[in-house]
Amino acid sequence: MGAGRASLAWLERAGVAAGCQTIELDSAVTRSDAHRFYARVGLSVSAFHFSRPLAADYGRTQNERD
């Protein structure tokens, strides 16, 4: 068993013992090998996570910025 499978097996045992019902994880869009691994071990894409950094002046009017 590789490190990825071993880690997920441990996580699943710990989750069941703690009364959890779901394993959820975030993975960078660029990690296509990891995505294939997650699919092979039975995880599925259930959501997309969107983000963007905010500028220091986000939401301020032009007058407030000047």
Secondary structure as GFF3:
##gff-version 3
##sequence-region A 1 66
A	DSSP	alpha_helix	3	17	.	.	.	ID=ss1
A	DSSP	alpha_helix	32	40	.	.	.	ID=ss2
A	DSSP	alpha_helix	62	65	.	.	.	ID=ss3
###
